[in-house]
Amino acid sequence: MIGPRVREAALGLAEVPAYLYDLPALDEHVASVRRALEGVELYYAVKANPDPELLRVLAAYVDGFEVSSAGEHAHVTALFPGMPVALGGPGKTDAELRLPHHRIHVESPNELRRLLGTGLEADVLLRLNPDLPVEGAALTMSGPFGMDEDDVAACLPLFGDRVRLRGLHAHLASGLAAPQLLELARALLEQPYEEVNLGGGMAVSYAAPETRFDWAAYGAGLTSLRRGRRLRIEPGRALTVYCGYYATKVVDVKRVRGQAYAVVLGGTHHLRTPATKGHDQPFTILPTGGGPGVTDEPVTFVGQLCTPKDVLAQRIVTSARVGDTVVFEMAGAYAWNISHHDFLMHPKPAFHHLRA
């Protein structure tokens, strides 16, 4: 359910669709995460949401930012000159290998040789793709990401005074609970490296938004495993997803072969997450409409696109009328920034940053 600050903002919107970012809620959440991670470095994965106002809140709590392109690098360094930046991502260009960084996550022996060829200094974490069982993950980072143990071994003789090996990077999966992530951390920390970046992947449940990742248990577990080593994590979704909302209105309610549909302004070209992950985006309906509708029956919420994949939530038992305001929750990560904005060239949403 949405809180009073978001409800008031949604009801006061002059135009929809619009994104609402609850900055005080983000501040409170990230502060609690920071408190749970005593002795563990916290970087934010900018790919989750690069909105400048969100980054400004995060900058007060994180040790640095993880970026995966020259564009993200330019964005972050312009906003926060001097803030530590870790450069990751597969397929780095020669220009990207030359970008200034605190750490660079090298994906292959060839990438390391190209980095050496720049003649620049660099501090490297080797990205390992280990053969570890990962059960129950929403997404596993297997295949082309990182390298196996043989390629890691091939990299070791290449390091010297200019390009320095600092440690290991391993982001294995997304959607894992604290005990699962700690088991993976325990296995990775058997590696003989003094610095280890464990990535992100903290579980976020769109089906049960009230269920949150257990940061206290995770932080305590990492403290017990650290044993003087330098540990870093780089969450994205789990930090910002809860502060974002996508507000729109019902423009039509109809029944096709017995199934009720509510057509809303906008759609998955603004909020691609449910179509990508195959879930129902949680939402709250504010009854602001007086048009035709349905009451207490399964309703599928769709957007304005000419594709049957433009679905935000399916067969949710609710009431919906033309003119109602619909506020889709958990839209603060991998939402607007991964959506196909220009498909059909509908208007782009407005963005509002809510403050205390």
C-alpha positions in Angstrom: 0.0 0.0 0.0 1.1 3.5 -0.7 1.8 6.0 2.1 0.1 9.4 2.6 2.9 11.4 0.9 2.6 9.3 -2.3 -1.2 9.2 -2.2 -1.4 13.0 -1.9 1.1 13.5 -4.7 -0.7 11.1 -7.0 -4.1 12.7 -6.4 -2.6 16.1 -7.1 -1.0 15.3 -10.4 -2.0 17.6 -13.3 -1.0 15.1 -15.9 -0.3 11.4 -16.0 1.5 9.1 -16.5 4.1 10.3 -14.1 6.9 8.8 -11.9 6.9 9.7 -8.3 10.2 9.2 -6.3 9.8 9.3 -2.5 13.2 10.7 -1.5 12.6 10.7 2.3 11.7 7.0 2.1 14.8 6.3 0.1 16.9 8.1 2.6 15.5 6.1 5.5 15.9 2.8 3.7 19.5 3.4 2.6 20.4 4.7 6.1 19.2 1.4 7.6 21.2 -0.6 5.0 24.3 1.4 5.8 23.9 0.7 9.6 23.6 -3.0 8.9 26.9 -3.2 7.0 29.5 -2.3 9.5 33.0 -2.8 8.0 31.6 -3.7 4.5 31.9 -1.2 1.6 28.7 -0.3 -0.1 28.6 0.7 -3.8 25.4 1.4 -5.7 24.9 -0.2 -9.1 23.9 2.8 -11.2 22.3 0.6 -13.9 19.3 0.1 -11.5 18.3 3.7 -11.7 20.6 6.6 -12.6 18.1 9.4 -11.7 20.3 12.3 -10.4 18.0 13.1 -7.4 18.1 9.5 -6.2 21.9 9.4 -6.7 22.2 12.5 -4.5 20.4 10.8 -1.7 22.5 7.6 -2.1 25.8 9.6 -2.2 25.4 10.4 1.5 25.6 6.7 2.4 27.5 4.7 -0.2 31.3 4.4 -0.5 31.1 4.6 -4.3 29.2 3.9 -7.5 29.5 0.9 -9.9 29.1 1.9 -13.5 28.9 -0.3 -16.7 29.5 2.1 -19.5 31.1 5.4 -20.5 27.7 7.0 -20.4 27.1 6.0 -16.8 30.7 7.0 -15.9 30.3 10.5 -17.4 26.9 10.8 -15.6 28.2 9.9 -12.2 31.5 11.7 -12.3 29.8 14.9 -13.4 27.5 14.7 -10.5 30.0 13.6 -7.9 33.6 14.6 -8.8 36.1 12.6 -6.8 33.6 9.9 -5.7 35.1 6.4 -6.1 33.9 4.6 -9.2 34.1 0.9 -10.1 33.9 0.2 -13.8 32.3 -3.1 -14.7 30.4 -4.7 -17.6 31.3 -7.0 -20.5 32.6 -5.8 -23.8 34.4 -2.7 -22.7 35.6 -0.5 -25.5 39.2 0.8 -25.7 37.9 4.2 -24.6 36.1 2.7 -21.6 39.3 0.9 -20.5 41.0 4.3 -20.4 38.4 5.9 -18.0 39.6 6.9 -14.6 38.4 4.5 -11.9 38.9 3.3 -8.3 38.5 -0.3 -9.5 38.0 -1.9 -12.9 36.3 -5.3 -13.1 38.2 -7.3 -15.8 36.1 -9.9 -17.7 38.7 -11.9 -19.6 42.4 -12.4 -20.3 42.0 -10.5 -23.6 40.4 -7.6 -21.8 43.3 -7.5 -19.4 45.8 -7.5 -22.2 44.0 -4.6 -23.8 44.0 -2.8 -20.5 47.8 -3.3 -20.3 48.1 -2.0 -23.8 46.7 1.4 -22.8 49.9 2.1 -20.8 47.8 3.5 -18.0 47.8 2.5 -14.3 44.8 0.4 -13.1 43.6 -1.4 -10.0 41.9 -4.6 -11.1 39.4 -7.0 -9.7 39.1 -10.2 -11.8 35.5 -11.2 -12.4 35.1 -14.8 -11.6 32.2 -17.0 -13.0 32.6 -19.9 -10.5 31.0 -23.3 -10.8 28.8 -22.9 -7.7 25.2 -24.1 -7.4 22.7 -21.2 -7.2 19.2 -22.3 -6.4 16.1 -20.2 -6.4 17.6 -17.2 -8.2 15.5 -14.9 -10.3 18.4 -14.5 -12.7 21.8 -16.2 -12.8 24.8 -14.4 -14.3 26.3 -17.3 -16.1 27.4 -17.7 -19.7 29.5 -14.8 -21.0 29.9 -12.9 -17.7 33.3 -13.1 -16.1 35.7 -16.0 -16.5 36.3 -19.5 -15.2 39.2 -20.6 -13.0 41.5 -21.4 -16.0 41.2 -17.9 -17.4 41.7 -16.3 -14.0 44.9 -18.3 -13.7 46.0 -17.1 -17.2 45.5 -13.5 -16.0 47.7 -13.8 -12.9 51.2 -13.6 -14.5 50.2 -10.5 -16.5 50.0 -8.2 -13.5 52.8 -5.8 -12.5 53.5 -2.4 -10.9 51.3 -0.5 -13.3 48.3 -2.7 -13.6 47.8 -4.2 -10.1 45.7 -7.1 -9.0 43.6 -6.0 -6.1 41.2 -9.0 -5.8 38.1 -10.8 -7.0 34.7 -9.8 -8.2 31.8 -12.2 -8.4 28.1 -11.3 -9.0 26.5 -14.6 -9.3 22.7 -14.2 -9.3 19.7 -11.9 -8.5 16.8 -12.6 -6.2 18.5 -14.4 -3.3 17.7 -14.2 0.4 20.4 -13.4 2.9 21.2 -17.0 3.9 21.7 -18.0 0.2 24.0 -15.0 -0.4 26.0 -15.7 2.7 26.5 -19.3 1.6 27.9 -18.0 -1.7 30.0 -15.5 0.1 31.5 -18.2 2.3 32.5 -20.2 -0.8 34.0 -17.2 -2.6 35.9 -16.1 0.5 37.8 -19.4 0.3 39.7 -17.8 -2.6 43.1 -16.4 -1.6 42.3 -12.7 -2.2 42.4 -9.9 0.3 39.7 -7.9 -1.5 36.5 -9.4 -2.7 33.5 -7.7 -4.3 30.4 -9.9 -3.8 28.1 -8.0 -6.1 24.4 -7.6 -5.5 21.5 -9.8 -6.1 19.5 -9.2 -2.9 16.0 -10.6 -3.1 13.1 -8.2 -4.0 9.6 -9.7 -4.0 7.1 -8.0 -6.3 4.5 -10.6 -5.2 4.9 -9.6 -1.5 6.2 -6.0 -1.4 6.1 -6.0 2.4 8.8 -8.8 2.5 12.2 -7.2 2.6 15.7 -8.5 2.4 17.2 -9.1 5.8 20.0 -6.6 5.8 20.8 -7.0 9.5 21.4 -10.8 9.1 23.4 -10.3 5.9 25.6 -7.6 7.5 26.2 -9.7 10.6 27.1 -12.7 8.5 29.5 -10.8 6.4 31.2 -9.4 9.5 31.8 -13.0 10.7 33.2 -14.0 7.3 35.4 -10.9 6.7 38.3 -11.8 8.9 40.2 -8.6 8.1 39.6 -8.7 4.4 38.2 -5.9 2.3 34.6 -6.7 1.4 32.4 -4.8 -0.9 28.9 -5.2 -2.2 27.1 -3.4 -5.0 23.3 -3.7 -4.8 21.0 -1.7 -7.1 17.4 -2.8 -7.2 17.3 -3.6 -3.5 18.2 0.0 -2.6 15.9 2.1 -4.9 13.0 -0.1 -6.0 10.8 0.7 -3.1 11.0 4.5 -3.4 9.5 4.7 -7.0 5.9 4.8 -8.2 4.3 5.0 -11.6 1.0 6.8 -11.5 -1.5 6.7 -14.4 -5.2 6.6 -15.0 -7.7 4.1 -16.4 -8.8 5.3 -19.9 -11.1 2.3 -20.7 -12.6 -0.7 -19.1 -13.9 -3.5 -21.3 -14.7 -7.2 -21.4 -13.3 -9.4 -24.1 -14.7 -13.0 -24.2 -15.5 -12.8 -20.5 -12.2 -11.3 -19.4 -12.2 -7.8 -17.9 -9.4 -5.4 -19.0 -8.5 -2.0 -17.7 -6.6 0.0 -20.2 -4.4 2.7 -18.6 -2.5 5.6 -20.1 1.1 4.7 -20.7 2.2 1.1 -20.3 5.3 -1.1 -20.5 7.1 1.4 -22.7 7.3 3.4 -19.5 7.4 0.5 -17.0 9.0 -2.5 -18.7 9.7 -4.4 -15.5 6.5 -6.7 -15.3 6.8 -7.7 -18.9 10.5 -8.4 -18.6 10.3 -10.4 -15.3 6.9 -11.9 -16.0 5.3 -10.7 -12.8 2.3 -8.6 -11.8 3.3 -5.1 -10.8 1.8 -4.3 -7.4 -0.5 -1.4 -7.4 -3.0 0.7 -5.5 -6.2 2.1 -7.1 -7.4 5.5 -6.0 -11.1 5.8 -6.9 -11.1 9.1 -8.7 -13.2 8.0 -11.7 -16.9 8.0 -12.3 -17.0 6.2 -15.6 -18.0 2.6 -16.4 -16.1 -0.2 -14.8 -16.1 -3.5 -13.0 -16.4 -4.4 -9.3 -14.6 -7.1 -7.3 -13.6 -9.4 -10.2 -10.4 -10.4 -11.9 -9.0 -7.5 -14.0 -6.0 -7.4 -16.3 -4.3 -4.0 -16.5 -2.8 -3.2 -19.9 -1.2 -0.2 -21.6 -1.7 1.6 -24.9 0.7 -0.3 -27.0 -0.2 -2.4 -30.0 1.2 -5.7 -28.5 -0.4 -8.3 -26.3 2.8 -8.1 -24.2 1.8 -4.7 -22.9 0.6 -6.1 -19.6 1.2 -4.6 -16.2 -0.8 -7.0 -14.0 -3.0 -10.0 -14.8 -6.3 -11.1 -13.4 -6.1 -9.2 -10.1 -9.4 -9.3 -8.2 -10.2 -5.6 -7.7 -12.6 -2.8 -8.8 -11.7 -0.4 -11.6 -13.6 2.4 -13.3 -12.7 4.8 -16.1 -10.9 7.8 -14.6 -9.5 5.9 -11.6 -5.9 6.7 -10.7 -3.6 3.6 -10.6 -0.4 3.9 -8.7 2.0 1.1 -9.6 4.5 0.5 -6.7 8.1 -0.8 -6.7 9.0 1.3 -9.7 12.3 2.7 -8.4 14.6 0.3 -10.2 14.9 -1.2 -13.7 11.7 0.6 -14.7 11.8 3.8 -16.8 15.5 3.4 -17.6 15.2 0.0 -19.2 11.9 0.6 -21.1 11.4 1.0 -24.8 10.4 4.7 -24.6 9.9 5.5 -28.3 7.8 2.6 -29.3 4.6 4.2 -30.8 5.9 7.6 -29.8 3.5 8.2 -27.0 4.2 11.1 -24.6 6.9 10.4 -22.0 5.9 10.5 -18.3 6.6 13.4 -16.0 9.0 12.9 -13.0 8.3 14.3 -9.5 10.7 14.0 -6.6 8.8 14.0 -3.3 10.5 15.6 -0.3 9.7 15.8 3.4 
